Amino acid sequence: MAVNQKQFKRFEILHDLLSRGIPVRWTDIEKAYITKNQGVTKKTVFNDIEKMKEVFDAPIKREKGIYFYTKEFSLYKLFNIDDFQLAIELNSLFEQFAAFPQFKGLEEVRIKLNERVSSQSKESFVQFEQNDEYAGLKRLQEIYNAIKDKKTLKIHFHDFSKSKTEYSISPYMLKEYHNRWHVYGYEHKKGKIYNLALDRILAIEKSALPFRQQKPNDLAFLNDIIGFTYLYDAETETYAALETVKIKVDLPRANYIRTKPLHHSQQEVSEETSETHVVFTYQLRFNNELFAKLLEFGKDLEILEPLHLREKMIEHIQEMARKYGM
């Protein structure tokens, strides 16, 4: 019987308390829940205990208001893996993707991994990049379901630089970049494709508007950008032009780009590569994320083409120099 993510977290807390061999009252469980941001009612505590007994055959007994295991118990006694280190890394992987709705229903697998790991060394040789505090994570499930069920959403949104706005979106895709999430879809009032950052969504409601089916080319531009954003000309109803971006990167820094391409269109221009630098080309549409990515390489990277991008970098460097009093 599957448990949801909230139940999973509470079972972890409950099992941890009972495994310590110390007197545990229902108030202790309640306090532990609250400490872990799982504030619940007294009834929820009792229901969790009964479900532990029913689903996992947990030997939980109550005497004079004290809960305890009557014998040594693991939620995962049927789980067996020889490579404990593998279990540790798999558990870290589940931690990385736990909030993503596609992993819904796999919480029990994660519980088993976590328990197996907790009984062994906590040493780990792999660390995954993650951001548990990212505000947009709480929106993933609802938007994912709307995409799957083809439901139009009314989204209350607060841009960092603008006032609060309401959008009516037929959502098509969720995209992650640098531990942030955006939803792409058709905005009914504007009549075009929009993308909204999940961490800036204030509330989501059901919309009475019919779902607008995705067209083949609606999201084609995503193959030609780095990150989330795209430039769109409302008058011509066209996106920023696809163009060749050429950069020269000094060695040995260029080797990082060789082993981790900035974009799938990356090509090395062998005839322009030398013992001191490497020249790469890309087929991209300009956006802020592309510019930020090129800035990461500092003095080791020079933009060769297109001219407007090179000039933008020059202006940016000059402005930085002025701020530093140069």
C-alpha positions in Angstrom: 0.0 0.0 0.0 1.6 3.3 -1.1 1.9 6.3 1.2 2.2 9.9 0.1 5.1 12.2 0.7 3.6 13.8 3.8 2.9 10.4 5.4 6.3 9.2 4.5 7.9 12.1 6.4 5.7 11.4 9.4 6.5 7.7 9.3 10.2 8.5 9.3 9.8 10.7 12.4 7.6 8.1 14.2 10.0 5.2 13.4 13.0 7.2 14.5 11.4 8.0 17.9 10.3 4.4 18.5 13.6 3.0 17.5 15.5 4.8 20.2 14.1 2.7 23.0 13.0 5.6 25.1 9.5 6.4 26.5 7.4 8.0 23.7 4.1 9.7 24.4 1.7 11.0 21.7 2.8 14.5 22.6 6.4 13.6 21.9 5.4 12.5 18.4 3.4 15.7 17.9 6.3 17.9 19.0 8.6 16.0 16.6 6.2 16.4 13.8 6.0 20.2 14.4 9.8 20.4 14.6 10.0 18.9 11.2 7.3 21.2 9.8 4.7 18.4 9.9 2.2 20.1 12.3 -0.9 17.8 12.6 -3.7 16.9 14.9 -3.8 14.3 17.7 -6.0 12.2 15.5 -3.4 12.2 12.8 -0.8 10.9 15.3 -3.0 8.0 16.3 -3.9 7.2 12.7 -0.2 7.1 11.8 0.4 4.6 14.6 -2.4 2.4 13.5 -1.4 2.6 9.9 2.2 1.6 10.8 0.8 -1.4 12.6 -1.6 -2.3 9.7 0.6 -1.7 6.7 4.0 -2.6 8.0 3.0 -5.0 10.8 4.9 -2.8 13.2 5.0 -4.2 16.8 3.9 -1.0 18.4 2.4 -1.3 21.9 0.9 1.3 24.2 1.0 1.0 28.0 0.1 3.8 30.4 0.3 6.3 27.6 3.8 5.2 26.5 4.4 3.9 22.9 7.2 1.5 22.1 8.3 -1.4 19.9 7.9 -4.7 21.6 10.8 -6.1 19.7 13.5 -5.0 17.3 11.8 -3.9 14.2 12.6 -2.4 10.8 10.1 -1.0 8.3 12.2 -2.6 5.7 13.1 -6.1 7.0 12.4 -7.5 3.5 14.8 -5.1 1.9 18.1 -6.6 1.2 21.1 -5.1 -0.5 24.7 -6.1 -0.2 26.2 -2.8 -1.5 25.4 -0.4 1.4 27.3 2.4 -0.4 25.0 2.0 -3.4 22.0 2.3 -1.0 23.4 5.6 0.3 23.8 7.1 -3.1 20.4 5.9 -4.2 18.9 7.5 -1.2 20.6 10.8 -2.1 19.2 10.5 -5.5 15.7 10.1 -4.1 16.3 13.1 -1.9 17.1 15.0 -5.1 13.9 14.2 -6.9 11.5 13.6 -4.0 9.4 16.7 -4.7 8.9 15.9 -8.4 5.4 14.5 -9.0 6.7 11.7 -11.3 8.2 10.1 -8.2 4.8 10.0 -6.4 4.1 6.5 -5.3 7.8 5.6 -4.8 8.0 6.9 -1.2 8.1 3.4 0.2 11.2 2.6 -1.8 12.8 5.7 -0.5 11.8 4.7 3.1 13.4 1.4 2.6 16.6 2.9 1.3 16.7 5.5 4.1 16.2 2.9 6.8 18.9 0.6 5.4 21.3 3.6 5.1 20.5 4.8 8.6 21.6 1.4 10.1 25.0 1.7 8.4 27.6 4.4 8.1 26.4 7.8 7.0 29.5 8.3 4.9 28.7 9.3 1.4 30.8 9.6 -1.7 28.3 11.4 -3.9 26.6 14.8 -3.3 23.7 15.9 -5.5 22.9 19.5 -6.2 19.6 20.4 -4.7 17.6 23.3 -3.2 15.1 22.0 -0.7 14.1 25.6 0.3 13.1 26.5 -3.3 9.6 28.0 -3.0 8.4 26.7 -6.3 8.6 23.0 -5.3 5.2 23.1 -3.7 3.6 24.0 -7.1 5.1 21.1 -9.0 2.4 18.5 -8.2 -0.6 20.7 -9.1 0.9 22.0 -12.4 2.1 18.5 -13.4 -1.4 17.1 -12.9 -2.9 20.0 -14.9 -0.5 19.2 -17.8 -1.3 15.5 -17.6 -5.1 16.1 -17.3 -5.1 18.9 -19.8 -6.7 21.5 -17.5 -6.5 25.3 -17.9 -5.2 27.1 -14.8 -5.8 30.6 -13.4 -2.4 31.6 -12.0 -1.9 34.5 -9.6 1.7 35.7 -10.3 4.0 38.3 -8.7 6.9 39.2 -10.9 10.0 40.5 -9.0 10.0 43.7 -11.0 6.3 44.2 -11.7 2.9 44.2 -9.9 0.7 41.2 -9.3 -0.8 39.7 -12.4 -3.4 37.0 -13.2 -2.8 34.6 -16.1 -5.0 32.0 -17.7 -2.6 29.2 -18.9 -3.1 26.0 -20.7 0.1 24.4 -19.4 2.3 22.2 -21.6 5.6 21.7 -20.0 7.7 22.0 -16.8 11.3 22.8 -17.2 14.1 22.9 -14.6 17.3 24.9 -14.9 19.8 25.6 -12.1 17.4 24.3 -9.5 14.6 26.5 -10.5 11.4 25.5 -12.3 9.3 27.2 -15.0 6.0 26.2 -16.6 5.4 26.8 -20.3 1.9 27.1 -21.8 -0.6 29.1 -23.8 -1.7 32.3 -22.2 -5.3 32.8 -23.3 -5.6 36.6 -22.8 -2.3 37.3 -24.6 -2.9 34.6 -27.2 0.7 33.4 -27.1 3.1 31.0 -25.3 4.2 32.2 -21.8 6.6 30.9 -19.2 6.1 31.5 -15.5 8.6 30.9 -12.7 7.0 28.6 -10.1 8.6 30.4 -7.1 6.7 33.6 -8.1 3.3 32.0 -8.2 1.1 33.2 -5.4 -1.9 30.9 -6.0 -3.4 28.5 -8.5 -7.1 28.1 -9.3 -9.1 26.1 -11.8 -10.1 28.1 -14.9 -13.4 27.8 -16.7 -11.6 28.4 -20.0 -11.3 25.3 -22.3 -7.8 23.8 -22.6 -6.0 24.8 -25.7 -4.2 21.8 -27.3 -0.5 22.2 -27.8 0.6 22.7 -31.4 3.7 21.1 -32.9 5.8 24.3 -33.0 4.6 25.9 -29.8 7.7 24.9 -27.8 10.1 24.3 -30.6 12.1 27.3 -29.6 13.2 25.5 -26.4 15.7 23.5 -28.4 17.4 26.7 -29.4 17.9 28.4 -26.0 19.9 28.0 -22.9 17.8 28.3 -19.7 14.2 29.6 -19.6 13.7 32.9 -21.3 13.2 33.9 -24.9 12.7 37.2 -26.7 9.4 37.5 -28.5 8.3 40.3 -30.8 4.5 40.7 -30.3 4.2 42.8 -33.5 5.7 40.3 -35.8 4.8 37.3 -33.6 8.3 35.9 -34.0 10.9 34.8 -31.5 14.5 36.1 -31.4 16.3 34.9 -34.5 18.3 31.7 -34.5 21.9 32.7 -35.2 25.4 31.4 -35.0 27.2 32.2 -31.8 31.0 31.9 -32.0 33.3 32.1 -29.0 37.0 31.7 -28.4 38.0 30.1 -25.1 41.5 30.0 -23.7 43.1 26.7 -22.7 42.9 24.9 -20.3 39.4 26.4 -19.6 38.2 25.3 -23.0 38.6 21.7 -21.9 35.7 22.2 -19.5 33.5 23.2 -22.4 34.7 20.3 -24.4 33.7 17.8 -21.7 30.5 19.6 -20.8 29.0 21.4 -23.8 27.1 24.6 -23.2 24.4 23.5 -25.6 23.6 20.4 -27.7 24.5 22.4 -30.9 28.1 22.9 -29.8 30.7 22.4 -32.6 34.5 22.9 -32.4 36.0 24.9 -35.2 39.2 22.8 -35.7 40.8 25.1 -38.3 40.5 28.1 -35.9 41.7 26.2 -32.8 45.3 26.5 -31.7 47.6 25.6 -28.8 46.3 28.5 -26.7 42.6 28.5 -27.4 39.6 26.6 -28.8 36.8 28.1 -31.0 33.3 26.9 -30.6 30.1 27.6 -32.5 26.4 27.3 -31.4 23.0 27.7 -33.1 21.1 29.7 -30.5 18.5 32.4 -29.9 19.8 35.2 -27.7 18.5 35.4 -24.1 19.7 36.5 -20.6 20.8 33.0 -19.6 23.0 32.7 -22.7 24.7 36.0 -21.8 25.1 35.0 -18.1 26.6 31.7 -19.1 29.2 33.4 -21.3 30.0 35.8 -18.4 30.9 32.9 -16.2 34.1 32.3 -18.1 35.4 35.9 -17.5 38.6 36.8 -19.2 39.0 33.2 -20.6 36.2 33.7 -23.1 35.9 36.1 -26.0 32.7 36.5 -28.1 33.5 36.6 -31.8 30.0 36.5 -33.3 27.4 37.8 -33.6 28.4 41.5 -33.5 25.5 42.6 -31.4 26.3 40.1 -28.7 30.0 41.1 -28.7 29.0 44.7 -28.4 26.7 43.9 -25.5 29.6 42.2 -23.7 31.8 45.2 -24.3 29.2 47.5 -22.8 28.7 45.2 -19.9 32.5 45.1 -19.1 32.8 48.9 -19.4 29.9 49.3 -17.0 31.5 46.9 -14.5 34.8 48.8 -14.8 33.0 52.1 -14.0 31.4 50.5 -10.9 34.9 49.5 -9.7 36.3 53.0 -10.3 38.4 52.1 -13.3 
